[in-house]
C-alpha cells in the first residue's frame, strides 16, 4: 500500500509540473490556441495519481497485489510516461510552430498510440487481478 501511495504522490508532482509548464510555456510564447500540452496535466492526475490512490484503497480492502502485479504495473508506468512524453513533444512543437515532416508526425502519433495501448492492456489486466481478488474474498 505504501508503494501505491508514494507512486500517487510522484504522479501528483508530475501533474503539477506539467500544468505549470503548460501555463508558463504558452504564456511566455504568447500562444493562446489549443495544444497537446494541456492534457499532460490531466493524464498524470487521473491516470497516475487517482489510479494509484484507488489501488491503495483496494489493496487495503482486497489485498490483490501478487507476483504478476509488478509486471503489469511496469507496463502501466511505461505506457503512461510514454504517452505523456509524446504529448509534451507534440505540444512543444505546436507552441513553437514547428512543422513536423509527415514521417515525424506519424512517429509521434504512433509512439503515443503505443503508450495508450500499453495503458489500456495493463489497466485491463490489473482490473482482472482485482476482480479475481474480490471474487475470492466473497467465497
N, C-alpha and C positions, 0 to 999 in steps of 0.2 A: 504494500500500500504506500509505503514511504517513497518508493521509486516512482509511482504514478503521480504523487503529489509534487515531487521535485521536477518531473517532466512537465507537469501542468504549469509550474512556476516558470520554467525555462521558456515554454511556448508563449506564456503571457508577456514575458520580457521581449521576445522576438516580435510579437504582435505590436507591442507599444513602439518598438524601434521602427518597425515597418510603417506604422501610422505616422510617426514623427517624420521619417524620411520622406514619405509621400507628401505630407503637408509642406514641409520646408523646401524640398526639391522643386515641387511645382510652383510654389510661391516665388522662390529665387529665380526660376526660369521664366516667370511670367506666363505660365501655362494654365489655361482655365478649362480646357476640354476634358473629356473622359479619357482615362488612361488605365492600363492594367495594374499600375501601382496601387490604385485604390482598393484592390481586393486582396493584396498581400496581408494587410492588417486583419481582415475578416477570416481569411483562410487559417491564419495562425491562431486566432482567438477561438474559432469554432472547431476546426479540425484538430487543433493542438490542445489548447488549454481546456476547453469544455469537455472534449472527449476524455482526456486523462483524469479530469475531476470525476466524471461519471464512472470511469474504470475504477478509481479508488473507492468510490461508494459501493460499486458492485462487488469488488474484491472483498470488502469488509463483510458484506452480507452473504455472498455466494462462494467465496474462495475458488474462483475459476482458473487462476493462474497455474499453468502446468508447464511441462517441458517444451511444448510446441509454441507457447505464448511468446516467448522471447524471439523466436524466429519470425513469427508473424509481425511482431511489433518492429523488428528491424526493417522489414519491407514497408511497413506503415511510415516509419520515420523517413526512409529514403524517398518514398512517394511524396510525402508532404513537403519535404525540403526541396526536392527536385521541382515540384510544381511551383513553390514559392520563388525559387531562384529564377525559373524561366519567366514567371510573371514579372519579376524585377527586371530581367533583361529586356523583355518586351516593353515594359513601362518606361524604362530609361530611354530606349530607342524612340518611343512615341514622343516623350517630352522633348528630347533633343532634336526631333525631326529627322532622324536618320532613316534613309530609305534602304531597307534591307533588300538584298537580292532575293530572287524567287527561291533559291536554294536555302539561304539563311532563314528566310521567313518560314519555309517548310520545316527546317530543322528545329527552330524554336517551337513551333506548333507541335511537331512530332514528339520532341522530348517532353514537353509539358503534358502531352497526351499519355505518354508512358508513365509519368508521375501520377496522373489521375487514375490510370488503370491499376497501378500498384496500390494506390489508396483504396480503390473500390474492392479489389480482390482481398486485400489484407483486412479491410473492415468486415467484409462478409465472413471470412474465416474466424475473425475474432468474435463476431456475433454468434457463430455456430458453437464456439467454445463456451460462451456464456450461456447459451441455450442448453447445452448438454449439462452444465453445472446446475442450472436452475431445475431441469427435469430430474436430475439425480437427487437434488435436495428435497424434491417433492416426494420421491419414492420412499 
